[in-house]
């Protein structure tokens, strides 16, 4: 009998929430969300952000661990990595070229293009996140691809080792251990002595982009799935329990985001609070959604939400070029411009994903049709 695939429909909705949160963050940083400044309650969620890019790493680790949950299945490293590159790198390439062209037109002189050209090479080679000061933000979300591709390369080996662990106590130990590198990194990057640099924003950007903590986030997601396999979340299969946990975690996430922006003055503590607690709460949030129970899980399971959510990584890669182009056409700092941008991003992305899915299905069905004709 063919083994039933693991699938968690509520996860698709969580992807959508994280994607929209990041789009709003970059709208705010480009002054295209200034009209919402009077909504002070929204600032901790957007500026935090509550659901950061790190959530995509946790989700990816969880989903790929579920995909490769058979310990006897042989996973070829290179085909797996290159299949992921083919799905994500092409879009990254297009967005980076578009941003480079826009900057070239704005600068208007080949003698001023040394820095943009160096930035282009760093982005296309996926090295920008390692040396962010040597380049400019051609397509800022592209920094995540460096960490993702490292994680994909490590996935076959990691899953093989992880699925050999049968002790629940060891898994829970690993659950918390993966946060240690992030805490250490936050303390180091938050110190004024780091890089002999007192520029707070520069150090935080480097900390945010550095692949190590995101690799840990990916492993965190894999461990969550392993705990799910060990039936550690059975209590969440009751609607009222799952619903209460989702509400409590959402409130806790808001409080952490608020405190990190208003009550933490030490940069070292800020770097730690801004990252580790939000990722921990996000992981617990994923746990509460896995059984598909509770009010948020039910909302995330609505078909249209799931459809858009499955394609939500495309808006993550696309939105900055769209914002840049939008500013060249109109005033982006209006509610209508925000709604228009979101409508465009979250319409073309599921359409593109649907096109890719149908094309892949046709390729898989073609040999069977040829065999049927020959027979």
Buried (B, 14 or more C-beta within 10 A) or exposed (E): EEEEEBEBBBBBBBBBBBBBBBBBBBBBBBEBBEEBEEEEEBBBBBBBBBBBBBBBBBBBBBBBBBBBBEEEEEBEEEEBBBEBBEEBBEBBBBBBBBBBEBBBEEEEEEEEBEEBEBBBEBBBEBBBBBEBEEBBBBBBBBBBBBBBBBBBBBBBEBBBEBBEBEEEEEBBEBBEBBBEBBBEBBBBBBBEEBEEEEEEEEBBBBBBBBBBBBBBBBBBBBBBBBBBBBEBBEEBEEBEBBBBBBBBBBEBBBEBBBBBBEEBEEBBBBBBBBBBBBBBBBBBBBBBBBBBBBBBBBEBBBEEBBBBBBBBBBBBBBBBBBBBBBBEEEEBBBEEBBEBBBEBBBEBBBEBBEEEEEEEEEEEEEEEEEEEEEE
